[in-house]
Amino acid sequence: MAGGIGSRFWPMSQESMPKQFLDVLGTGRTLIQMTVDRLCKIAPKEQIYVMTNVDYADLVHEQTGLAYSQILTEPERKNTAPCVAYAAHKIAALNPNANLVVAPSDHLILKEDDFVSIINTAIETAQVGQIVTLGIKPSRPDTGYGYIEFDASSGTDIGSVKDVVKFTEKPDLGKAEQFVASGNYYWNSGIFIWKASTVINGLEQFQPAIHDLFCSKGNDYNTGSEQEFVNHAFREVESISIDYALLEPSDNISVVLSDFGWSDLGTWGSLYTHLHHDENGNGVIGSDVHLFDSKNNIVNVPKGKKVVLQGLEDYIVVEANNTLMVIKKQDEQQIKEFSKIAEGN
């Protein structure tokens, strides 16, 4: 899934070039390139499909080398349920027994071998019709993530499969602290594994309107009429996440307990935890940055840009797209609002 605009990574992430197409870590590879590299360890490259907004199809092709036939374009953003419905129906038309791994294009995964092992466990679990999600062992009571409650009566070994009790979306700090302390709540990674038929049957049961729009009576998928059919479906379908559409009403959900160096890189703060820090806790991307009397800052500036900072503590400093942003780390949730004002929207 590569259709988002990454507004919380402004000013680096812009609607014309969202964060999944950027090298936010300074590694020389963009996030979507790293995602495709990782998934090639699970499936042949010709079996990788990217769902994206129509405006980004050329970017996906240029950065990943995937054929245009593997780039599924949505004409407008309608959240993740329509996206998954389209992919499931298209791939099921090619192979009714297909397994699907649904993964966002902008996540960071540091332990890729562990990730591949967990995915294989999830695929095996999905064979009996289970909806499988990957739960991430929480390292802190973060209020920016959804949480999965699971049955921990038989232990919490990493790699084990558990029945899901319920999902809780982005709790307040008090609840997040309780969840982490309890030991039977993991972060919801947003990575799902299931058979294509499981998704289609689940949508037919719980979201018949979505199912009917994407269920082609004329065998349009993988033909010249596919895009016209899909465009009509997207115009008519409601905007709803796959979590609300399918996961919440289902009772056949399992979670694989995971710990593979994951971050959704949703904010500058989440990026900070994965950067190298100097002796004063500063995480810097940039080749000519000089810090004095400064602690625990995030600095991301273009290569070769000379920057001198003095007396800053717990700030985010970013220069990109002819914009300089300097804000307190504690206020990063306001970046979306700041960007609207700065862009005159």
VOBA-1610 file (N, C-alpha, C; in pm, whole numbers, padded with zeros to 5 digits, always signed):
BEGIN
Met+00085-00118+00000Met+00000+00000+00000Met+00089+00123+00000Ala+00074+00206-00105Ala+00166+00320-00121Ala+00093+00444-00169Gly-00028+00465-00117Gly-00106+00578-00166Gly-00116+00697-00074Gly-00057+00687+00049Gly-00070+00796+00145Gly+00016+00916+00111Ile-00012+01029+00180Ile+00063+01152+00151Ile+00161+01189+00261Gly+00165+01113+00372Gly+00268+01132+00475Gly+00275+01272+00530Ser+00159+01329+00564Ser+00154+01471+00603Ser+00229+01500+00733Arg+00248+01400+00818Arg+00318+01425+00945Arg+00469+01433+00926Phe+00518+01404+00804Phe+00660+01418+00773Phe+00688+01544+00692Trp+00594+01638+00693Trp+00617+01767+00631Trp+00734+01837+00705Pro+00816+01916+00638Pro+00808+01962+00499Pro+00880+01870+00399Met+00946+01763+00449Met+01012+01673+00355Met+00910+01600+00270Ser+00805+01547+00334Ser+00700+01476+00262Ser+00597+01576+00212Gln+00576+01577+00083Gln+00477+01664+00020Gln+00379+01578-00058Glu+00262+01631-00088Glu+00164+01552-00162Glu+00219+01508-00297Ser+00305+01589-00357Ser+00363+01553-00486Ser+00473+01448-00474Met+00531+01434-00354Met+00638+01337-00329Met+00631+01291-00183Pro+00538+01198-00155Pro+00519+01155-00015Pro+00637+01074+00038Lys+00634+01050+00168Lys+00751+00995+00236Lys+00791+00856+00187Gln+00695+00775+00135Gln+00733+00642+00089Gln+00829+00647-00030Phe+00836+00762-00097Phe+00926+00778-00212Phe+01052+00854-00176Leu+01076+00874-00045Leu+01190+00951+00002Leu+01288+00864+00079Asp+01413+00907+00078Asp+01518+00842+00157Asp+01526+00912+00292Val+01427+00886+00379Val+01418+00959+00505Val+01526+00917+00604Leu+01585+00800+00583Leu+01687+00750+00675Leu+01829+00783+00631Gly+01843+00841+00512Gly+01976+00873+00462Gly+02058+00752+00425Thr+01992+00644+00379Thr+02062+00519+00346Thr+02091+00504+00197Gly+02033+00591+00116Gly+02046+00576-00028Gly+01932+00497-00091Arg+01838+00447-00010Arg+01721+00375-00060Arg+01595+00439-00003Thr+01495+00456-00086Thr+01369+00509-00037Thr+01293+00401+00039Leu+01190+00443+00112Leu+01115+00347+00192Leu+01045+00242+00106Ile+00990+00282-00007Ile+00923+00183-00092Ile+01025+00088-00155Gln+01143+00137-00187Gln+01247+00047-00239Gln+01288-00055-00134Met+01301-00010-00008Met+01335-00102+00099Met+01225-00205+00121Thr+01100-00163+00105Thr+00988-00255+00122Thr+00987-00363+00015Val+01008-00323-00111Val+01012-00421-00220Val+01130-00516-00202Asp+01246-00462-00164Asp+01363-00547-00137Asp+01328-00654-00034Arg+01259-00613+00071Arg+01225-00704+00181Arg+01125-00811+00137Leu+01023-00768+00061Leu+00920-00863+00019Leu+00971-00960-00087Cys+01078-00923-00156Cys+01138-01016-00252Cys+01200-01138-00182Lys+01217-01130-00051Lys+01264-01246+00025Lys+01150-01343+00056Ile+01027-01299+00026Ile+00910-01380+00058Ile+00843-01433-00069Ala+00842-01351-00173Ala+00775-01389-00298Ala+00856-01338-00416Pro+00845-01401-00532Pro+00913-01351-00652Pro+00867-01209-00684Lys+00955-01129-00742Lys+00923-00989-00768Lys+00800-00974-00856Glu+00778-01069-00948Glu+00662-01059-01037Glu+00531-01084-00963Gln+00538-01128-00837Gln+00416-01148-00758Gln+00396-01036-00655Ile+00471-00929-00669Ile+00453-00813-00581Ile+00370-00709-00654Tyr+00262-00666-00589Tyr+00174-00564-00644Tyr+00176-00442-00551Val+00170-00326-00611Val+00166-00202-00533Val+00033-00132-00560Met-00040-00103-00454Met-00162-00024-00464Met-00126+00121-00432Thr-00157+00212-00523Thr-00120+00351-00501Thr-00222+00442-00568Asn-00214+00569-00536Asn-00296+00667-00605Asn-00249+00680-00749Val-00340+00707-00840Val-00306+00715-00981Val-00194+00815-01008Asp-00184+00920-00924Asp-00081+01022-00945Asp+00060+00970-00920Tyr+00073+00857-00849Tyr+00206+00807-00812Tyr+00249+00684-00892Ala+00171+00645-00992Ala+00204+00523-01066Ala+00342+00531-01131Asp+00374+00645-01190Asp+00505+00659-01255Asp+00618+00655-01152Leu+00596+00716-01036Leu+00697+00715-00930Leu+00723+00571-00884Val+00617+00494-00865Val+00632+00355-00823Val+00713+00277-00927His+00679+00296-01052His+00749+00226-01160His+00897+00265-01163Glu+00926+00394-01153Glu+01064+00442-01160Glu+01148+00391-01043Gln+01089+00388-00924Gln+01167+00353-00805Gln+01176+00203-00781Thr+01079+00127-00825Thr+01079-00017-00794Thr+01112-00104-00914Gly+01094-00051-01034Gly+01115-00132-01153Gly+01003-00230-01180Leu+00894-00224-01101Leu+00781-00313-01125Leu+00709-00274-01254Ala+00656-00374-01321Ala+00579-00348-01442Ala+00451-00273-01408Tyr+00402-00194-01502Tyr+00278-00120-01476Tyr+00161-00214-01447Ser+00167-00335-01498Ser+00061-00432-01470Ser+00058-00473-01323Gln+00168-00446-01251Gln+00174-00478-01108Gln+00146-00356-01019Ile+00115-00245-01082Ile+00086-00122-01009Ile-00064-00095-01021Leu-00135-00113-00911Leu-00281-00098-00910Leu-00314+00043-00866Thr-00387+00116-00949Thr-00409+00258-00920Thr-00553+00284-00876Glu-00564+00360-00769Glu-00693+00402-00720Glu-00714+00548-00762Pro-00829+00583-00818Pro-00852+00718-00868Pro-00871+00822-00759Glu-00909+00778-00640Glu-00924+00867-00525Glu-00900+00788-00398Arg-00863+00860-00292Arg-00829+00793-00166Arg-00956+00760-00088Lys-00976+00631-00061Lys-01094+00588+00013Lys-01054+00497+00130Asn-00935+00521+00187Asn-00885+00444+00300Asn-00848+00302+00255Thr-00826+00212+00351Thr-00760+00085+00317Thr-00855-00029+00280Ala-00981-00025+00320Ala-01070-00137+00287Ala-01093-00150+00136Pro-01126-00043+00064Pro-01138-00056-00081Pro-01008-00099-00147Cys-00897-00048-00097Cys-00766-00087-00149Cys-00745-00237-00139Val-00772-00294-00022Val-00754-00438-00001Val-00856-00517-00081Ala-00979-00467-00090Ala-01081-00537-00167Ala-01040-00548-00313Tyr-00991-00439-00371Tyr-00946-00440-00511Tyr-00835-00543-00530Ala-00732-00536-00446Ala-00619-00627-00461Ala-00661-00773-00446Ala-00748-00800-00348Ala-00791-00938-00323Ala-00865-00995-00444His-00957-00917-00499His-01034-00965-00614His-00945-00983-00737Lys-00856-00889-00761Lys-00768-00899-00878Lys-00678-01022-00868Ile-00618-01042-00752Ile-00524-01153-00737Ile-00598-01286-00732Ala-00717-01288-00673Ala-00796-01412-00672Ala-00837-01452-00813Ala-00856-01354-00901Ala-00889-01386-01040Ala-00771-01452-01111Leu-00649-01422-01065Leu-00530-01486-01120Leu-00504-01621-01056Asn-00528-01629-00923Asn-00502-01752-00849Asn-00599-01759-00731Pro-00705-01837-00741Pro-00805-01843-00633Pro-00748-01889-00499Asn-00633-01956-00501Asn-00574-02006-00376Asn-00462-01916-00323Ala-00451-01796-00377Ala-00339-01708-00342Ala-00341-01669-00194Asn-00221-01660-00136Asn-00202-01599-00005Asn-00162-01454-00026Leu-00213-01365+00058Leu-00180-01223+00048Leu-00106-01176+00171Val+00003-01105+00150Val+00069-01031+00256Val+00045-00884+00226Val-00028-00816+00313Val-00062-00675+00293Val+00028-00593+00383Ala+00112-00510+00320Ala+00213-00435+00396Ala+00219-00290+00351Pro+00221-00195+00444Pro+00244-00056+00406Pro+00384-00038+00347Ser+00398+00061+00261Ser+00525+00082+00190Ser+00621+00171+00267Asp+00579+00226+00381Asp+00661+00326+00449Asp+00703+00284+00589His+00709+00153+00613His+00753+00105+00745His+00902+00071+00743Leu+00960+00078+00860Leu+01100+00038+00879Leu+01102-00097+00950Ile+01181-00190+00896Ile+01201-00321+00958Ile+01350-00350+00956Leu+01409-00357+01074Leu+01554-00369+01085Leu+01602-00514+01080Lys+01522-00607+01135Lys+01563-00748+01140Lys+01486-00825+01034Glu+01536-00820+00910Glu+01458-00873+00799Glu+01447-01026+00801Asp+01549-01094+00848Asp+01541-01240+00855Asp+01434-01283+00955Asp+01426-01212+01068Asp+01320-01242+01165Asp+01183-01212+01105Phe+01174-01105+01029Phe+01048-01069+00963Phe+01003-01180+00868Val+01094-01231+00787Val+01060-01338+00692Val+01010-01462+00766Ser+01077-01497+00877Ser+01035-01613+00956Ser+00894-01594+01011Ile+00866-01475+01062Ile+00733-01446+01117Ile+00627-01453+01008Ile+00658-01398+00891Ile+00562-01401+00780Ile+00531-01545+00741Asn+00631-01630+00736Asn+00606-01771+00701Asn+00515-01839+00803Thr+00534-01806+00931Thr+00444-01858+01034Thr+00302-01808+01011Ala+00290-01681+00975Ala+00158-01621+00952Ala+00089-01684+00832Ile+00164-01709+00724Ile+00105-01771+00606Ile+00053-01911+00639Glu+00129-01985+00716Glu+00084-02118+00757Glu-00045-02110+00839Thr-00052-02012+00928Thr-00171-01994+01012Thr-00292-01955+00928Ala-00269-01879+00821Ala-00379-01829+00738Ala-00445-01937+00655Gln-00382-02054+00642Gln-00434-02159+00553Gln-00569-02212+00597Val-00603-02199+00723Val-00731-02253+00772Val-00839-02145+00776Gly-00815-02033+00704Gly-00916-01928+00696Gly-00902-01821+00801Gln-00789-01817+00870Gln-00768-01715+00970Gln-00725-01582+00907Ile-00768-01473+00968Ile-00713-01340+00942Ile-00596-01325+01038Val-00479-01298+00988Val-00359-01295+01072Val-00297-01156+01067Thr-00266-01103+01183Thr-00196-00976+01194Thr-00068-00997+01272Leu+00025-00907+01254Leu+00151-00914+01327Leu+00148-00813+01441Gly+00163-00862+01562Gly+00168-00774+01679Gly+00312-00747+01718Ile+00343-00624+01748Ile+00480-00583+01781Ile+00492-00563+01931Lys+00590-00629+01990Lys+00612-00613+02134Lys+00640-00466+02165Pro+00559-00402+02248Pro+00577-00258+02272Pro+00699-00229+02359Ser+00768-00124+02323Ser+00886-00081+02399Ser+00854+00036+02491Arg+00735+00092+02477Arg+00696+00209+02557Arg+00544+00224+02545Pro+00481+00297+02634Pro+00336+00319+02626Pro+00302+00429+02525Asp+00313+00397+02399Asp+00294+00494+02292Asp+00146+00511+02261Thr+00099+00636+02254Thr-00043+00664+02226Thr-00069+00678+02076Gly+00034+00665+01994Gly+00017+00681+01850Gly-00013+00551+01778Tyr-00014+00438+01849Tyr-00037+00308+01786Tyr-00167+00247+01836Gly-00228+00162+01752Gly-00335+00078+01798Gly-00276-00041+01872Tyr-00357-00101+01961Tyr-00310-00214+02042Tyr-00397-00337+02017Ile-00332-00454+02023Ile-00401-00582+02008Ile-00397-00654+02142Glu-00513-00686+02196Glu-00520-00770+02316Glu-00531-00915+02272Phe-00449-01002+02334Phe-00450-01142+02295Phe-00453-01232+02418Asp-00483-01358+02395Asp-00487-01458+02501Asp-00344-01500+02534Ala-00297-01459+02651Ala-00159-01487+02691Ala-00148-01603+02788Ser-00253-01684+02798Ser-00254-01791+02898Ser-00146-01895+02874Ser-00102-01910+02748Ser+00002-02010+02718Ser+00139-01946+02694Gly+00156-01823+02741Gly+00286-01757+02729Gly+00289-01650+02622Thr+00404-01583+02612Thr+00418-01472+02517Thr+00548-01485+02439Asp+00583-01605+02399Asp+00706-01624+02323Asp+00695-01557+02186Ile+00802-01488+02146Ile+00805-01427+02014Ile+00794-01537+01907Gly+00709-01515+01809Gly+00686-01613+01704Gly+00567-01703+01729Ser+00510-01696+01849Ser+00394-01779+01879Ser+00267-01713+01825Val+00166-01797+01800Val+00040-01752+01743Val-00066-01750+01853Lys-00138-01638+01865Lys-00237-01622+01971Lys-00371-01580+01913Asp-00478-01615+01984Asp-00610-01567+01947Asp-00624-01420+01988Val-00682-01340+01899Val-00703-01199+01929Val-00832-01183+02010Val-00822-01106+02119Val-00940-01077+02200Val-01010-00952+02148Lys-00932-00844+02127Lys-00991-00722+02070Lys-00880-00626+02026Phe-00920-00528+01945Phe-00833-00420+01902Phe-00875-00291+01974Thr-00776-00210+02011Thr-00804-00079+02069Thr-00725+00025+01992Glu-00793+00122+01934Glu-00726+00225+01855Glu-00669+00335+01944Lys-00542+00363+01932Lys-00473+00479+01989Lys-00531+00524+02124Pro-00499+00454+02230Pro-00553+00486+02363Pro-00486+00612+02421Asp-00545+00662+02529Asp-00477+00772+02600Asp-00359+00715+02677Leu-00278+00803+02734Leu-00153+00760+02797Leu-00179+00664+02913Gly-00281+00691+02992Gly-00310+00604+03106Gly-00341+00462+03063Lys-00424+00448+02960Lys-00457+00315+02911Lys-00335+00249+02847Ala-00257+00328+02772Ala-00137+00272+02708Ala-00042+00217+02813Glu-00027+00287+02924Glu+00060+00239+03033Glu+00006+00108+03091Gln-00126+00100+03108Gln-00186-00024+03159Gln-00165-00139+03060Phe-00181-00110+02932Phe-00166-00214+02830Phe-00024-00272+02833Val+00075-00184+02835Val+00213-00230+02832Val+00246-00308+02959Ala+00196-00261+03072Ala+00224-00328+03199Ala+00159-00467+03205Ser+00047-00484+03138Ser-00026-00611+03147Ser+00047-00725+03077Gly+00121-00694+02971Gly+00196-00796+02898Gly+00118-00869+02791Asn-00014-00849+02783Asn-00093-00918+02680Asn-00155-00821+02579Tyr-00088-00708+02560Tyr-00123-00612+02455Tyr+00002-00584+02373Tyr-00008-00599+02242Tyr+00102-00565+02151Tyr+00053-00456+02055Trp+00148-00383+01999Trp+00113-00284+01898Trp+00060-00352+01772Asn-00037-00289+01708Asn-00088-00336+01580Asn+00002-00282+01469Ser+00071-00370+01399Ser+00168-00327+01299Ser+00103-00279+01169Gly-00022-00317+01146Gly-00086-00282+01019Gly-00042-00372+00905Ile+00023-00483+00938Ile+00064-00583+00839Ile-00029-00704+00855Phe-00096-00744+00747Phe-00196-00850+00753Phe-00162-00961+00656Ile-00194-01084+00696Ile-00170-01201+00612Ile-00299-01283+00611Trp-00343-01321+00490Trp-00465-01397+00477Trp-00472-01456+00337Lys-00560-01548+00318Lys-00587-01597+00184Lys-00678-01496+00114Ala-00664-01482-00017Ala-00749-01390-00091Ala-00896-01425-00068Ser-00926-01554-00065Ser-01065-01598-00045Ser-01118-01558+00093Thr-01030-01555+00194Thr-01073-01515+00328Thr-01118-01370+00329Val-01043-01284+00262Val-01079-01142+00254Val-01213-01127+00181Ile-01224-01191+00067Ile-01345-01176-00014Ile-01467-01228+00062Asn-01455-01343+00125Asn-01568-01398+00201Asn-01603-01310+00320Gly-01500-01255+00387Gly-01526-01168+00501Gly-01596-01041+00461Leu-01555-00981+00349Leu-01621-00859+00303Leu-01765-00890+00258Glu-01783-01004+00196Glu-01919-01041+00155Glu-02010-01053+00278Gln-01957-01105+00387Gln-02038-01124+00509Gln-02062-00993+00584Phe-01955-00914+00601Phe-01965-00798+00689Phe-01978-00664+00615Gln-01934-00659+00491Gln-01940-00534+00414Gln-01993-00565+00273Pro-02118-00607+00263Pro-02171-00648+00132Pro-02168-00538+00027Ala-02182-00413+00069Ala-02180-00303-00029Ala-02042-00293-00094Ile-01936-00304-00013Ile-01800-00301-00068Ile-01776-00423-00156His-01817-00539-00106His-01798-00663-00181His-01865-00655-00318Asp-01990-00607-00321Asp-02064-00603-00447Asp-01999-00509-00547Leu-01945-00397-00500Leu-01882-00301-00591Leu-01757-00359-00656Phe-01682-00439-00583Phe-01555-00490-00636Phe-01566-00632-00691Cys-01681-00695-00677Cys-01701-00830-00731Cys-01747-00816-00876Ser-01658-00842-00969Ser-01687-00821-01110Ser-01769-00936-01167Lys-01889-00903-01213Lys-01974-01005-01277Lys-01929-01031-01420Gly-01854-00935-01476Gly-01813-00948-01615Gly-01669-00988-01633Asn-01607-01039-01526Asn-01467-01083-01533Asn-01375-00972-01586Asp-01392-00852-01529Asp-01314-00736-01575Asp-01168-00740-01530Tyr-01140-00810-01420Tyr-01004-00808-01367Tyr-00907-00871-01466Asn-00789-00807-01474Asn-00680-00855-01560Asn-00720-00850-01708Thr-00807-00755-01743Thr-00844-00730-01882Thr-00833-00580-01907Gly-00860-00541-02030Gly-00854-00399-02066Gly-00961-00315-02000Ser-01064-00378-01946Ser-01172-00302-01883Ser-01154-00288-01731Glu-01043-00343-01676Glu-01025-00341-01530Glu-01027-00201-01473Gln-00951-00108-01530Gln-00939+00024-01469Gln-01072+00098-01469Glu-01147+00087-01577Glu-01278+00153-01581Glu-01371+00095-01474Phe-01369-00037-01460Phe-01451-00103-01358Phe-01410-00056-01218Val-01279-00053-01193Val-01229-00015-01060Val-01258+00132-01032Asn-01242+00218-01132Asn-01270+00360-01113Asn-01415+00382-01068His-01507+00309-01129His-01647+00320-01089His-01666+00272-00945Ala-01601+00162-00909Ala-01613+00110-00773Ala-01563+00211-00671Phe-01450+00274-00700Phe-01395+00371-00606Phe-01482+00497-00595Arg-01547+00536-00704Arg-01635+00653-00696Arg-01752+00625-00603Glu-01799+00501-00602Glu-01920+00468-00527Glu-01894+00420-00384Val-01776+00365-00357Val-01751+00300-00229Val-01731+00401-00117Glu-01767+00360+00005Glu-01744+00447+00120Glu-01596+00442+00160Ser-01552+00544+00227Ser-01415+00549+00278Ser-01412+00486+00416Ile-01341+00374+00429Ile-01337+00302+00556Ile-01210+00218+00561Ser-01153+00204+00680Ser-01031+00126+00695Ser-01064-00022+00699Ile-00967-00104+00663Ile-00985-00249+00669Ile-01001-00294+00814Asp-00943-00220+00908Asp-00958-00254+01050Asp-01106-00249+01091Tyr-01172-00137+01058Tyr-01313-00122+01095Tyr-01403-00211+01009Ala-01369-00225+00880Ala-01456-00296+00789Ala-01456-00447+00812Leu-01339-00503+00840Leu-01328-00649+00846Leu-01278-00702+00979Leu-01174-00640+01034Leu-01115-00697+01155Leu-01207-00685+01275Glu-01271-00569+01295Glu-01353-00551+01415Glu-01470-00649+01423Pro-01541-00676+01312Pro-01655-00768+01326Pro-01618-00916+01317Ser-01494-00948+01283Ser-01456-01088+01262Ser-01415-01154+01392Asp-01434-01287+01400Asp-01391-01361+01519Asp-01287-01468+01485Asn-01236-01465+01362Asn-01134-01563+01321Asn-00999-01494+01302Ile-00955-01423+01406Ile-00834-01343+01395Ile-00726-01396+01487Ser-00607-01411+01432Ser-00490-01453+01509Ser-00384-01345+01499Val-00297-01341+01598Val-00183-01249+01596Val-00056-01332+01617Val+00046-01301+01538Val+00178-01360+01559Val+00260-01259+01637Leu+00306-01299+01756Leu+00384-01209+01840Leu+00520-01186+01775Ser+00556-01060+01756Ser+00671-01027+01671Ser+00763-00925+01737Asp+00889-00934+01698Asp+00988-00836+01741Asp+01099-00836+01636Phe+01080-00752+01532Phe+01178-00751+01423Phe+01225-00610+01388Gly+01236-00526+01490Gly+01289-00391+01469Gly+01197-00306+01385Trp+01070-00303+01423Trp+00965-00237+01344Trp+00939-00094+01390Ser+00911-00007+01295Ser+00854+00124+01322Ser+00770+00163+01202Asp+00656+00228+01227Asp+00576+00274+01114Asp+00625+00407+01061Leu+00729+00463+01124Leu+00786+00591+01081Leu+00675+00693+01054Gly+00580+00698+01145Gly+00466+00788+01127Gly+00497+00932+01160Thr+00602+00955+01239Thr+00634+01090+01283Thr+00785+01109+01286Trp+00827+01234+01295Trp+00970+01261+01310Trp+01023+01198+01439Gly+00939+01195+01543Gly+00982+01134+01668Gly+01010+00987+01654Ser+00927+00915+01576Ser+00952+00773+01556Ser+01079+00751+01475Leu+01110+00842+01384Leu+01235+00833+01309Leu+01355+00851+01401Tyr+01343+00941+01497Tyr+01453+00972+01590Tyr+01504+00848+01661Thr+01412+00758+01697Thr+01453+00640+01774Thr+01540+00544+01691His+01542+00562+01558His+01618+00472+01472His+01742+00537+01411Leu+01770+00660+01450Leu+01889+00728+01401Leu+02006+00705+01495His+02127+00714+01441His+02246+00716+01526His+02247+00846+01605His+02275+00837+01734His+02278+00956+01820His+02421+00989+01860Asp+02453+01118+01862Asp+02585+01157+01911Asp+02585+01152+02064Glu+02695+01194+02123Glu+02708+01182+02269Glu+02608+01267+02345Asn+02542+01361+02276Asn+02441+01445+02339Asn+02298+01408+02298Gly+02286+01293+02235Gly+02153+01245+02200Gly+02094+01306+02075Asn+02174+01374+01994Asn+02124+01434+01871Asn+02126+01331+01757Gly+02016+01322+01684Gly+02009+01236+01565Gly+02015+01323+01442Val+02117+01306+01361Val+02143+01400+01251Val+02150+01326+01118Ile+02077+01378+01018Ile+02096+01340+00878Ile+02139+01467+00805Gly+02260+01466+00757Gly+02319+01584+00693Gly+02469+01574+00704Ser+02540+01625+00606Ser+02685+01605+00601Ser+02767+01719+00659Asp+02703+01831+00693Asp+02781+01948+00740Asp+02703+02020+00850Val+02663+01943+00952Val+02583+01998+01062Val+02671+02010+01186His+02670+02128+01249His+02753+02155+01366His+02662+02197+01482Leu+02668+02121+01591Leu+02582+02143+01706Leu+02665+02186+01827Phe+02618+02289+01898Phe+02686+02338+02018Phe+02583+02353+02129Asp+02616+02300+02246Asp+02527+02309+02362Asp+02385+02265+02326Ser+02374+02160+02249Ser+02243+02114+02201Ser+02226+01965+02232Lys+02104+01929+02276Lys+02080+01791+02319Lys+01947+01739+02265Asn+01948+01610+02230Asn+01826+01535+02200Asn+01743+01596+02087Asn+01812+01645+01984Asn+01742+01705+01871Asn+01740+01610+01751Ile+01644+01631+01663Ile+01639+01566+01532Ile+01675+01671+01429Val+01775+01645+01348Val+01815+01739+01244Val+01820+01664+01111Asn+01747+01713+01014Asn+01746+01652+00881Asn+01755+01763+00777Val+01871+01774+00715Val+01895+01880+00616Val+01961+01821+00493Pro+01953+01889+00378Pro+02012+01835+00256Pro+02162+01814+00268Lys+02212+01714+00197Lys+02355+01687+00194Lys+02429+01810+00143Gly+02536+01847+00215Gly+02617+01961+00175Gly+02569+02093+00232Lys+02453+02095+00295Lys+02401+02218+00355Lys+02470+02241+00489Lys+02536+02355+00503Lys+02606+02386+00628Lys+02506+02442+00727Val+02499+02380+00845Val+02404+02421+00948Val+02477+02433+01080Val+02454+02542+01151Val+02510+02563+01285Val+02394+02588+01381Leu+02386+02506+01486Leu+02279+02519+01584Leu+02341+02530+01723Gln+02286+02619+01803Gln+02338+02639+01939Gln+02222+02655+02036Gly+02232+02582+02149Gly+02137+02601+02258Gly+02001+02538+02239Leu+01990+02442+02149Leu+01861+02376+02129Leu+01855+02245+02205Glu+01738+02217+02261Glu+01716+02089+02330Glu+01576+02039+02298Asp+01568+01914+02251Asp+01441+01851+02219Asp+01365+01926+02108Tyr+01436+01955+02001Tyr+01375+02021+01885Tyr+01384+01933+01761Ile+01296+01962+01666Ile+01301+01903+01532Ile+01340+02014+01436Val+01448+01993+01362Val+01495+02091+01265Val+01503+02021+01129Val+01421+02067+01035Val+01415+02004+00903Val+01416+02112+00796Glu+01499+02094+00697Glu+01493+02179+00578Glu+01467+02091+00457Ala+01364+02125+00382Ala+01330+02051+00260Ala+01230+02133+00180Asn+01237+02122+00050Asn+01139+02186-00039Asn+01124+02336-00012Asn+01238+02402+00000Asn+01242+02547+00020Asn+01170+02591+00148Thr+01171+02502+00247Thr+01106+02529+00375Thr+01198+02489+00489Leu+01208+02573+00590Leu+01281+02540+00713Leu+01180+02532+00826Met+01178+02418+00895Met+01089+02399+01009Met+01171+02376+01134Val+01142+02453+01239Val+01206+02437+01370Val+01094+02435+01473Ile+01066+02317+01531Ile+00958+02306+01630Ile+01004+02218+01745Lys+00936+02230+01857Lys+00963+02144+01972Lys+00913+02002+01943Lys+00993+01904+01985Lys+00954+01765+01964Lys+00817+01735+02026Gln+00790+01795+02139Gln+00665+01767+02209Gln+00543+01818+02132Asp+00565+01904+02035Asp+00455+01962+01959Asp+00443+01906+01818Glu+00507+01792+01791Glu+00508+01743+01653Glu+00371+01701+01604Gln+00277+01673+01694Gln+00142+01638+01649Gln+00073+01756+01581Gln+00129+01875+01594Gln+00071+01993+01530Gln+00127+02018+01390Ile+00219+01933+01345Ile+00284+01957+01216Ile+00182+01963+01103Lys+00084+01876+01105Lys-00016+01876+00998Lys-00087+02011+00991Glu-00121+02065+01107Glu-00188+02194+01110Glu-00094+02306+01067Phe+00032+02300+01115Phe+00130+02400+01074Phe+00147+02401+00923Ser+00153+02281+00863Ser+00175+02273+00719Ser+00060+02334+00641Lys-00063+02313+00689Lys-00179+02372+00620Lys-00172+02524+00621Ile-00133+02578+00736Ile-00123+02724+00748Ile-00011+02777+00659Ala+00105+02710+00665Ala+00222+02754+00588Ala+00198+02744+00438Glu+00121+02643+00396Glu+00094+02624+00253Glu-00026+02703+00207Gly-00091+02773+00303Gly-00205+02856+00267Gly-00332+02778+00239Asn-00342+02659+00302Asn-00461+02576+00280Asn-00562+02593+00394
//
